[in-house]
Amino acid sequence: MSSQTSQPNDQLIRSGPDLCDRRLVLLHGWGADADDLLDLAEVLVGPAVSVVALRAPLPHPSGSGRQWYDLQQPNWPQLPAARTQLLERLLALAAEVPLQQTALLGFSQGAAMALDVATAGSGLPLAGLIGCSGYPHPGWQPTAASLPKILLTHGEQDPVVPYGASEALKEQLQLGGIDTELVGFTGGHTIDGCLFPALRSYLASQWSC
């Protein structure tokens, strides 16, 4: 049985089967909303995979869209709470599908959040993690060797988050002992269609581990 529904308060959107042994969790970027990345489900995973798109907890300052924390506040004081909340939400979802069969895909601020929560401290034993157009949080020190491999993507002409941010992510992840691949493409702040084959291949390989 398949469904696509929102939970109360629109905290997340579900797509795919109600009962499943694999899940893809999507984390949107700054100023977007839970449905922003949901179309990726159709091109990256088959209909047998559960997909959950999480909604960031805070309203965006523009009055439209959401944010994991306010990027405009100096030193990002809302980040610690956002980190704790995201970890709690992922652990709650793990009661349905184990983390070992769950992959995260985050874009921009969502990528920064996914990478932070999944790799800092004891980390999370995820099947995989894709960070698109992301950046490292201040003081972030990835140490979670439980992740088999991380895939990063970034537009080489990104005017919002410079390509060098993902190069820094890759360097820090590898220093933390995490196998990391960075796929660059000619383009800006987006998840370009040219990336879809690489993203599909990565997810399939991680779920088969």
TALINFEN-V886613 format. One record per run of one state. SS is the DSSP state (@ for helix, = for strand, . for the rest). FROM is the first residue (numbers start at 1). TO is the last residue. If there is no record, write none. Layout:
# TALINFEN-V886613
ss: <SS | SS>
from: <FROM | FROM>
to: <TO | TO>
This chain:
# TALINFEN-V886613
ss: <. | = | . | @ | . | = | . | = | . | @ | . | @ | . | = | . | = | . | = | . | @ | . | @ | . | @ | = | . | @ | . | = | . | = | . | @ | . | = | . | @ | .>
from: <1 | 2 | 7 | 8 | 11 | 12 | 18 | 23 | 28 | 34 | 38 | 40 | 45 | 50 | 55 | 58 | 60 | 66 | 68 | 74 | 77 | 79 | 94 | 99 | 102 | 108 | 109 | 120 | 128 | 133 | 150 | 156 | 163 | 176 | 180 | 186 | 193 | 208>
to: <1 | 6 | 7 | 10 | 11 | 17 | 22 | 27 | 33 | 37 | 39 | 44 | 49 | 54 | 57 | 59 | 65 | 67 | 73 | 76 | 78 | 93 | 98 | 101 | 107 | 108 | 119 | 127 | 132 | 149 | 155 | 162 | 175 | 179 | 185 | 192 | 207 | 209>
